[in-house]
């Protein structure tokens, strides 16, 4: 019976294949659907990962630029011998007629009015108001700001005035015979003890000598990046502190003397 059984099995094989065909087709279709779903899911996940990686690349680029700015800031810190404090810009005054910014340092950190503010390029301004945790800084380009400077090349002294323009300042009362040229670097003269001496402020942009005017018109461009710098330095001037303390002590002594009773009382 074995040969007969073998022939019968061979004859039945096509029927078995036909019976199993729908099941196999359903399994292949299911595999195709599952594979497509997996591919779509993987594709969506890869796109999301690509976006995350792009964002991280952008963050790395921003961190790299910030690192460069901080290195420039630290190199700028070597120019002065006074104690400094790192601060970050957190706000800008929206008033176009007032060039002021807000920093994340205040009276709790030892910040006081009149304290000079620098960036990696040079003098940026001075503190005009303090709160517990923030301070307001008037920039040197404010129309109400004046800064004693000198020409780095020959020591010529003058007053640099803000004009309400971030890219232009004017030297006050420069004689027509003064030795000043385009490209000269203007640095702080240290007069008044408010700003550290010898720190860059601006570079002369134009010199106009008009015979009909009593003074030379000199415009300058600030060396500080007033509209770009985010990390700044607050300089603690020891001489200014001593002068303020001495003035406060003198005022207290005068008050005591005024309130003391006279010899005949």
C-alpha positions as CSV (number, residue, x, y, z in Angstrom):
1,X,0.0,0.0,0.0
2,X,3.0,2.3,0.3
3,X,3.3,3.1,-3.4
4,X,-0.4,3.7,-3.6
5,X,-0.3,6.0,-0.6
6,X,2.6,7.9,-2.1
7,X,0.7,8.5,-5.3
8,X,-2.4,9.6,-3.4
9,X,-0.4,12.0,-1.4
10,X,1.1,13.5,-4.6
11,X,-2.4,13.9,-6.1
12,X,-3.7,15.6,-2.9
13,X,-0.8,18.1,-2.7
14,X,-2.3,20.6,-5.1
15,X,-5.5,20.6,-3.1
16,X,-3.6,21.2,0.1
17,X,-1.7,24.1,-1.5
18,X,-5.0,25.6,-2.8
19,X,-6.6,25.2,0.6
20,X,-3.6,26.9,2.3
21,X,-3.3,29.7,-0.3
22,X,-5.8,32.1,1.3
23,X,-4.1,31.7,4.7
24,X,-0.7,32.3,3.2
25,X,-1.9,35.3,1.2
26,X,-3.5,36.8,4.3
27,X,-0.3,36.4,6.3
28,X,1.8,38.1,3.5
29,X,-0.7,40.9,3.3
30,X,-0.6,41.3,7.1
31,X,3.2,41.3,7.0
32,X,3.1,44.0,4.3
33,X,0.7,46.1,6.3
34,X,2.8,45.7,9.5
35,X,6.0,46.4,7.7
36,X,4.5,49.6,6.2
37,X,3.2,50.7,9.6
38,X,6.6,50.0,11.1
39,X,8.3,51.9,8.3
40,X,6.0,54.9,8.8
41,X,6.5,54.9,12.5
42,X,10.3,54.6,12.1
43,X,10.2,57.3,9.5
44,X,8.3,59.7,11.8
45,X,10.7,58.8,14.7
46,X,13.7,59.5,12.5
47,X,12.3,62.8,11.4
48,X,11.6,63.8,15.0
49,X,15.2,62.7,15.9
50,X,16.5,64.8,13.0
51,X,14.7,67.9,14.3
52,X,16.0,67.3,17.8
53,X,19.5,66.9,16.5
54,X,19.1,70.1,14.4
55,X,18.0,71.9,17.5
56,X,20.9,70.6,19.4
57,X,23.3,71.7,16.6
58,X,21.8,75.2,16.8
59,X,22.3,75.1,20.6
60,X,25.9,74.0,20.1
61,X,26.4,76.9,17.7
62,X,24.9,79.3,20.1
63,X,27.0,78.0,23.0
64,X,30.1,78.2,20.8
65,X,29.4,81.8,20.0
66,X,28.6,82.5,23.7
67,X,31.9,80.8,24.6
68,X,33.8,83.1,22.2
69,X,32.1,86.1,23.7
70,X,32.9,85.0,27.2
71,X,36.5,84.5,26.3
72,X,36.7,87.9,24.8
73,X,35.0,89.2,27.9
74,X,37.6,87.5,30.1
75,X,40.4,88.9,28.0
76,X,38.9,92.3,28.4
77,X,38.9,91.7,32.2
78,X,42.7,91.6,32.1
79,X,42.8,95.2,31.0
80,X,41.7,96.5,34.3
81,X,42.9,96.0,37.8
82,X,39.6,96.6,39.6
83,X,37.3,93.9,40.9
84,X,34.6,93.0,38.4
85,X,31.3,91.1,38.5
86,X,29.8,89.2,35.6
87,X,26.2,90.2,34.7
88,X,23.7,89.3,32.0
89,X,21.4,91.6,30.1
90,X,17.7,90.7,30.8
91,X,15.8,93.7,29.4
92,X,16.0,96.8,27.1
93,X,14.1,100.0,27.6
94,X,11.6,100.3,24.7
95,X,11.7,104.1,24.8
96,X,13.7,105.2,21.7
97,X,14.8,108.3,23.4
98,X,16.4,106.5,26.4
99,X,19.3,104.1,25.8
100,X,19.0,102.0,28.9
101,X,19.2,98.3,29.6
102,X,18.5,96.1,32.7
103,X,20.9,93.6,34.2
104,X,20.3,90.7,36.5
105,X,22.5,92.1,39.3
106,X,21.2,94.4,42.1
107,X,21.9,95.9,45.5
108,X,22.0,92.4,47.0
109,X,25.0,91.6,44.8
110,X,26.8,94.9,45.8
111,X,25.8,96.9,42.8
112,X,25.6,100.7,43.4
113,X,24.7,103.7,41.3
114,X,27.4,105.2,39.2
115,X,29.2,101.8,38.8
116,X,30.7,101.5,35.3
117,X,29.6,98.7,32.9
118,X,31.9,97.2,30.3
119,X,31.7,94.6,27.6
120,X,34.4,92.8,25.5
121,X,34.8,95.9,23.3
122,X,34.9,98.7,25.8
123,X,32.8,101.0,28.0
124,X,29.1,100.4,27.6
125,X,27.6,102.7,30.3
126,X,27.0,103.2,34.0
127,X,24.4,102.1,36.6
128,X,21.8,104.8,37.2
129,X,19.3,102.9,39.3
130,X,19.4,99.7,41.5
131,X,16.8,97.4,43.0
132,X,17.3,94.4,45.2
133,X,18.1,92.0,42.3
134,X,18.3,94.1,39.2
135,X,19.9,97.4,38.0
136,X,19.3,99.8,35.2
137,X,22.2,101.0,33.1
138,X,22.4,104.1,31.0
139,X,24.5,103.5,27.9
140,X,27.1,106.0,26.7
141,X,25.1,106.8,23.6
142,X,22.2,108.2,25.6
143,X,21.6,111.9,24.9
144,X,22.0,112.7,28.6
145,X,25.4,110.9,29.0
146,X,28.8,112.5,28.9
147,X,32.1,110.8,29.3
148,X,35.7,112.2,29.8
149,X,38.0,110.7,27.2
150,X,41.4,111.2,25.7
151,X,43.0,110.3,22.4
152,X,45.1,107.2,22.9
153,X,47.7,108.4,20.3
154,X,48.6,111.8,21.9
155,X,46.6,112.1,25.2
156,X,44.3,114.9,23.9
157,X,41.5,115.2,26.4
158,X,37.8,116.0,25.6
159,X,34.3,115.1,26.6
160,X,32.4,112.5,24.5
161,X,28.6,113.2,24.3
162,X,25.9,110.7,23.5
163,X,23.5,111.7,20.7
164,X,20.7,109.2,21.0
165,X,22.3,107.1,18.2
166,X,23.9,103.7,18.9
167,X,26.4,104.2,16.2
168,X,27.4,107.9,16.6
169,X,28.8,110.1,19.4
170,X,30.3,113.6,19.3
171,X,33.3,115.1,20.9
172,X,32.5,118.4,22.7
173,X,34.4,121.7,22.0
174,X,37.4,120.3,20.0
175,X,39.7,123.2,18.9
176,X,40.3,123.6,15.2
177,X,44.1,123.2,15.8
178,X,43.7,119.9,17.8
179,X,45.7,117.0,16.6
180,X,42.9,114.4,16.0
181,X,42.5,112.1,13.0
182,X,40.0,109.6,11.7
183,X,40.6,106.2,13.2
184,X,42.0,107.5,16.5
185,X,41.1,105.4,19.5
186,X,39.3,107.3,22.3
187,X,39.9,105.8,25.8
188,X,38.7,106.8,29.2
189,X,40.8,109.5,30.8
190,X,39.9,108.6,34.4
191,X,38.8,112.1,35.2
192,X,36.2,112.2,37.9
193,X,37.1,108.7,39.1
194,X,33.9,107.2,37.7
195,X,35.4,105.0,34.9
196,X,38.7,103.1,34.9
197,X,41.4,104.9,33.0
198,X,42.7,103.7,29.6
199,X,39.7,101.6,28.6
200,X,38.4,101.8,25.0
201,X,35.3,103.9,24.4
202,X,35.0,104.8,20.7
203,X,37.0,105.3,17.5
204,X,36.9,108.6,15.6
205,X,34.7,108.2,12.5
206,X,35.0,111.7,11.0
207,X,36.8,115.0,11.5
208,X,35.3,118.1,9.9
209,X,37.1,121.4,10.1
210,X,34.8,124.2,8.9
211,X,36.4,127.7,8.9
212,X,33.0,129.2,9.7
213,X,32.8,127.2,13.0
214,X,34.8,127.9,16.2
215,X,35.2,124.2,16.9
216,X,36.0,121.0,14.9
217,X,33.1,118.6,14.4
218,X,34.3,115.2,15.5
219,X,32.1,112.1,15.4
220,X,33.0,108.7,16.9
221,X,31.6,105.2,16.8
222,X,31.5,103.2,20.1
223,X,33.8,100.2,20.4
224,X,31.3,98.4,22.6
225,X,28.6,96.2,20.9
226,X,25.8,98.2,22.5
227,X,23.0,96.3,20.6
228,X,24.6,92.8,20.6
229,X,26.4,92.2,23.9
230,X,24.5,90.0,26.4
231,X,27.2,89.3,29.0
232,X,28.7,92.4,30.7
233,X,31.1,93.3,33.5
234,X,30.3,95.5,36.4
235,X,33.4,97.2,37.7
236,X,33.9,97.9,41.4
237,X,36.1,101.0,41.6
238,X,37.8,101.1,45.0
239,X,38.5,104.8,44.8
240,X,34.8,105.5,44.1
241,X,33.8,103.4,47.1
242,X,36.3,105.3,49.3
243,X,35.1,108.6,48.1
244,X,31.4,107.7,48.6
245,X,32.2,106.4,52.1
246,X,34.2,109.5,53.0
247,X,31.3,111.7,51.7
248,X,28.8,109.8,53.7
249,X,31.0,110.1,56.9
250,X,31.4,113.8,56.3
251,X,27.7,114.3,55.9
252,X,27.0,112.3,59.1
253,X,29.5,114.4,61.0
254,X,27.9,117.6,59.8
255,X,24.5,116.4,60.8
256,X,25.8,115.6,64.3
257,X,27.4,119.0,64.6
258,X,24.2,120.7,63.6
259,X,22.1,118.7,66.1
260,X,24.6,119.2,69.0
261,X,23.5,121.7,71.6
262,X,25.4,125.0,71.9
263,X,27.9,125.8,74.7
264,X,25.4,128.1,76.5
265,X,22.5,125.6,76.4
